[in-house]
């Protein structure tokens, strides 16, 4: 199956986090990042304008993500200080967001993936999906979250290439895999 891919970079905003389980580092304290995320969208069929995704249709996605992260405090649902954060939120000290699966840049990438994938599938009537999301804390740190579907596709491609290679289908001295 052929897949078209397009990408979009979205500024998520300035967000504070607390990784309470990181008792060995400063990440156990409230700290912040200017987050941005890159989204990879895939489809096997372009729309009537020859686009994978209409970038103009991503404004609502950007609003959803910025509502979650811009000028907010994200903490894990199991943070032992959660009652204190609720009190701070109720007194207008912070705009609290509770992350059910926990915090960390990897979980942030997973959260963005899930929200974006639901949005893209609705926007395109299931024609497109999210392949991967990469979220940056800053220029030096990022994490990605990928669809099992894309990983399976890559695995299937590698297995098929190995099967072809075992049958001796070579070009010159190199076995072609289709992986580029």
Backbone torsions as a table, in degrees:
resi	resn	phi	psi	omega
1	UNK	NA	130.7	175.7
2	UNK	-82.0	143.7	-179.6
3	UNK	-130.0	129.9	170.7
4	UNK	-91.2	143.4	178.5
5	UNK	-131.9	135.4	171.1
6	UNK	-129.7	160.5	-177.2
7	UNK	-129.3	156.2	177.4
8	UNK	-145.2	134.8	176.3
9	UNK	-103.8	128.7	-179.2
10	UNK	-126.4	127.4	173.3
11	UNK	-74.8	123.1	-178.1
12	UNK	-90.8	-22.9	178.7
13	UNK	109.9	-179.4	179.0
14	UNK	-87.6	124.5	-174.0
15	UNK	-133.8	142.1	174.3
16	UNK	-101.5	145.8	-179.8
17	UNK	-134.2	162.4	168.3
18	UNK	-142.9	119.5	177.5
19	UNK	-101.9	84.1	-170.2
20	UNK	-62.1	-24.5	-179.2
21	UNK	-79.4	-10.1	-178.6
22	UNK	-87.7	59.6	-175.1
23	UNK	-65.9	-14.4	-179.4
24	UNK	-87.1	-4.5	-174.8
25	UNK	-140.7	173.3	178.3
26	UNK	-68.0	-12.5	179.8
27	UNK	-67.3	-12.8	176.1
28	UNK	-75.8	-12.3	176.6
29	UNK	-94.9	160.7	175.0
30	UNK	-66.0	127.4	-179.5
31	UNK	-148.4	165.5	-174.0
32	UNK	-133.8	163.0	178.3
33	UNK	-142.1	154.3	169.6
34	UNK	-95.5	99.5	-172.6
35	UNK	-84.4	145.0	168.6
36	UNK	-142.8	153.1	-176.7
37	UNK	-134.7	140.6	174.1
38	UNK	-111.2	130.4	-177.6
39	UNK	-112.7	134.7	173.3
40	UNK	-106.8	120.6	179.5
41	UNK	-107.6	135.5	-179.8
42	UNK	-120.1	152.3	172.8
43	UNK	-158.8	154.9	176.8
44	UNK	-98.8	-6.5	-178.0
45	UNK	-143.9	128.5	178.5
46	UNK	-77.1	161.6	177.8
47	UNK	-81.1	-174.2	-176.9
48	UNK	-67.3	-12.0	176.5
49	UNK	-100.5	5.9	-177.2
50	UNK	66.5	35.4	177.4
51	UNK	-113.1	147.1	168.9
52	UNK	-74.5	-54.9	-179.8
53	UNK	-133.0	136.1	173.2
54	UNK	-79.3	106.1	-176.8
55	UNK	-59.2	-27.3	176.4
56	UNK	-63.6	-23.3	178.8
57	UNK	-83.4	3.9	-177.7
58	UNK	-95.9	1.0	-178.8
59	UNK	-59.9	-42.3	179.5
60	UNK	-64.6	-38.3	176.6
61	UNK	-61.9	-45.7	179.3
62	UNK	-59.0	-42.8	179.2
63	UNK	-63.0	-44.6	178.9
64	UNK	-58.9	-46.7	-176.9
65	UNK	-69.7	-41.2	178.5
66	UNK	-67.5	-32.7	175.8
67	UNK	-62.5	-34.1	179.0
68	UNK	-75.7	-36.5	-168.7
69	UNK	-116.0	-28.2	-172.5
70	UNK	-75.1	118.5	-179.9
71	UNK	57.0	42.2	178.0
72	UNK	-123.6	168.2	173.6
73	UNK	-116.1	115.7	179.6
74	UNK	-100.9	125.3	177.1
75	UNK	-132.5	157.7	179.6
76	UNK	-73.0	147.6	179.1
77	UNK	-62.3	-23.6	-179.7
78	UNK	-100.4	13.4	178.7
79	UNK	-64.1	125.4	-178.6
80	UNK	-64.3	-17.2	178.8
81	UNK	-94.4	12.4	-177.8
82	UNK	-53.8	-42.0	177.3
83	UNK	-58.5	-38.9	177.2
84	UNK	-63.4	-42.4	179.6
85	UNK	-65.8	-36.6	175.2
86	UNK	-62.4	-42.7	178.3
87	UNK	-61.8	-44.8	178.1
88	UNK	-59.5	-44.4	179.4
89	UNK	-62.0	-45.8	-178.3
90	UNK	-65.3	-23.7	177.2
91	UNK	-95.5	7.3	177.4
92	UNK	76.0	16.1	-179.2
93	UNK	-79.9	-30.8	179.2
94	UNK	-147.5	162.2	175.0
95	UNK	-107.3	94.7	-168.4
96	UNK	-79.2	136.6	170.9
97	UNK	-128.2	126.4	179.9
98	UNK	-99.9	125.0	-178.3
99	UNK	-97.9	108.4	-175.3
100	UNK	-58.3	-35.6	-178.0
101	UNK	-92.9	-1.5	-179.7
102	UNK	107.7	174.8	-179.9
103	UNK	-110.1	173.4	-175.2
104	UNK	127.2	154.5	-175.3
105	UNK	-64.0	-32.0	177.8
106	UNK	-65.7	-43.8	177.7
107	UNK	-67.8	-32.5	176.4
108	UNK	-65.2	-41.6	177.2
109	UNK	-63.6	-41.0	178.2
110	UNK	-63.5	-44.3	178.9
111	UNK	-59.0	-48.3	179.8
112	UNK	-61.3	-40.6	177.9
113	UNK	-58.4	-50.6	-176.4
114	UNK	-62.1	-45.6	180.0
115	UNK	-64.3	-45.1	-178.1
116	UNK	-67.2	-41.0	-177.8
117	UNK	-63.5	-42.3	177.2
118	UNK	-62.6	-44.0	-179.9
119	UNK	-62.4	-46.9	-176.7
120	UNK	-66.2	-41.7	179.0
121	UNK	-62.6	-39.8	177.3
122	UNK	-69.0	-43.7	-177.8
123	UNK	-61.4	-35.2	-174.0
124	UNK	-109.6	12.7	-177.6
125	UNK	54.4	39.6	176.7
126	UNK	81.9	2.9	-178.2
127	UNK	-73.6	-31.6	-177.4
128	UNK	-119.7	163.5	178.7
129	UNK	-147.3	168.6	174.7
130	UNK	-91.9	125.7	177.5
131	UNK	-83.6	-44.3	-171.6
132	UNK	-161.2	152.8	172.9
133	UNK	-132.8	135.3	171.9
134	UNK	-119.5	128.4	179.3
135	UNK	-116.9	133.2	178.2
136	UNK	-105.2	133.2	167.9
137	UNK	-77.7	-41.8	176.8
138	UNK	-161.3	-174.9	-173.3
139	UNK	-60.2	-21.8	-174.9
140	UNK	-102.2	-16.9	-176.6
141	UNK	-124.3	130.5	174.2
142	UNK	-151.1	166.6	174.7
143	UNK	-143.8	151.7	177.7
144	UNK	-118.6	155.5	172.0
145	UNK	-134.6	127.7	-175.9
146	UNK	-120.9	154.0	176.1
147	UNK	-69.6	140.4	172.5
148	UNK	-61.8	-30.4	179.3
149	UNK	-60.4	-45.6	-178.4
150	UNK	-70.8	-35.7	177.3
151	UNK	-65.5	-41.1	177.9
152	UNK	-63.1	-42.1	179.5
153	UNK	-60.3	-42.1	179.0
154	UNK	-65.4	-43.9	178.4
155	UNK	-60.0	-45.5	178.8
156	UNK	-59.4	-40.4	179.3
157	UNK	-63.5	-43.2	180.0
158	UNK	-65.3	-42.8	178.9
159	UNK	-62.2	-45.6	178.9
160	UNK	-61.9	-40.0	179.1
161	UNK	-63.5	-40.3	178.8
162	UNK	-65.8	-37.9	178.1
163	UNK	-64.6	-42.2	178.0
164	UNK	-63.3	-44.3	-179.2
165	UNK	-62.3	-39.1	-179.0
166	UNK	-67.6	-20.9	178.0
167	UNK	-90.2	1.2	175.4
168	UNK	83.5	18.6	179.0
169	UNK	-80.1	89.9	-177.6
170	UNK	-118.8	152.8	174.4
171	UNK	-113.4	113.2	-174.2
172	UNK	62.7	-127.7	178.0
173	UNK	-100.3	1.9	-175.9
174	UNK	-112.4	140.2	174.3
175	UNK	-86.4	130.1	179.0
176	UNK	-86.3	136.4	-178.0
177	UNK	-116.5	-16.8	-175.0
178	UNK	78.5	7.9	-179.9
179	UNK	-92.9	1.9	175.9
180	UNK	91.1	NA	NA
